[in-house]
Amino acid sequence: MRYRLTFIAGLGIGYVLGTRAGRERYEQLRKSAQRVAQNPTVRNSVETVSLTGREAAARAFDKVSAKVGDRLPGPVSDRVRSLREQRANDEDDWGTSNT
């Protein structure tokens, strides 16, 4: 019970202090976050990391499904086959993504 009261008191204090900062500070933080997100350098970095992650996931998927593909139950292997077909159809000839 003591910890619950401490948590509720902390929550109340945080709310009061947060409201003192007010809407102006919230708007300032939101605009700063938007500015960072819309920066071309940041967007390019996010795109590069995203592509690299997709490629790594595809390689891992291929390795794992090649090793355990024959030992999987029928419905699971059907799903793996379906995912492979979807991925083959989603190939991007231009080397860019849709983001």
Phi, psi and omega per residue, in radians:
M1 nan -0.651 -3.125
R2 -1.080 -0.731 -3.118
Y3 -1.202 -0.603 3.109
R4 -1.137 -0.750 3.111
L5 -1.147 -0.669 3.100
T6 -1.114 -0.737 3.119
F7 -1.102 -0.787 -3.134
I8 -1.123 -0.700 3.097
A9 -1.127 -0.739 3.100
G10 -1.112 -0.699 3.092
L11 -1.085 -0.757 3.110
G12 -1.116 -0.764 3.128
I13 -1.128 -0.743 3.105
G14 -1.084 -0.662 3.126
Y15 -1.156 -0.791 -3.135
V16 -1.099 -0.806 3.138
L17 -1.157 -0.628 3.117
G18 -1.165 -0.662 3.136
T19 -1.279 -0.433 3.074
R20 -1.170 -0.619 3.103
A21 -1.108 -0.612 2.973
G22 1.364 -3.116 -3.088
R23 -1.177 -0.569 -3.109
E24 -1.064 -0.781 -3.129
R25 -1.171 -0.681 3.101
Y26 -1.065 -0.811 3.125
E27 -1.101 -0.677 3.120
Q28 -1.100 -0.784 3.111
L29 -1.139 -0.698 -3.141
R30 -1.126 -0.757 3.126
K31 -1.140 -0.675 3.101
S32 -1.113 -0.737 3.125
A33 -1.130 -0.692 3.104
Q34 -1.138 -0.718 3.133
R35 -1.064 -0.751 3.114
V36 -1.147 -0.756 -3.102
A37 -1.168 -0.497 -3.104
Q38 -1.613 -0.031 3.113
N39 -1.153 2.235 -3.113
P40 -1.014 -0.641 3.124
T41 -1.112 -0.762 3.131
V42 -1.147 -0.754 -3.138
R43 -1.094 -0.719 3.104
N44 -1.130 -0.710 3.124
S45 -1.112 -0.744 3.122
V46 -1.103 -0.726 3.126
E47 -1.096 -0.769 3.139
T48 -1.105 -0.801 3.139
V49 -1.118 -0.699 3.129
S50 -1.099 -0.800 3.121
L51 -1.105 -0.753 3.126
T52 -1.082 -0.722 3.111
G53 -1.120 -0.731 3.114
R54 -1.099 -0.743 3.136
E55 -1.123 -0.731 3.126
A56 -1.131 -0.705 3.118
A57 -1.142 -0.679 3.126
A58 -1.137 -0.732 3.108
R59 -1.108 -0.770 3.136
A60 -1.118 -0.722 3.109
F61 -1.047 -0.776 3.134
D62 -1.098 -0.780 -3.125
K63 -1.122 -0.803 -3.094
V64 -1.182 -0.777 -3.111
S65 -1.199 -0.496 3.088
A66 -1.222 -0.626 -3.106
K67 -1.371 -0.668 -3.049
V68 -1.965 0.082 -3.076
G69 -1.025 -0.675 -3.098
D70 -1.383 -0.248 -3.123
R71 -1.740 0.031 -3.111
L72 -1.478 2.642 3.050
P73 -1.106 2.767 -3.080
G74 -0.905 -0.902 -3.117
P75 -1.086 -0.618 3.139
V76 -1.221 -0.770 3.124
S77 -1.148 -0.559 3.044
D78 -1.115 -0.708 3.126
R79 -1.161 -0.716 3.101
V80 -1.079 -0.770 3.109
R81 -1.060 -0.727 3.126
S82 -1.102 -0.741 3.122
L83 -1.135 -0.688 3.093
R84 -1.081 -0.736 3.130
E85 -1.142 -0.705 3.104
Q86 -1.092 -0.770 -3.122
R87 -1.130 -0.637 3.119
A88 -1.160 -0.603 3.137
N89 -1.356 -0.361 -3.099
D90 -1.589 0.116 -3.129
E91 -1.024 2.434 -3.100
D92 -1.841 2.001 -3.089
D93 -1.240 -0.348 -3.046
W94 -1.608 -0.208 3.123
G95 1.428 0.337 3.087
T96 -2.195 2.886 3.087
S97 -1.887 -3.126 -3.081
N98 -1.539 0.038 -3.082
T99 -1.505 nan nan
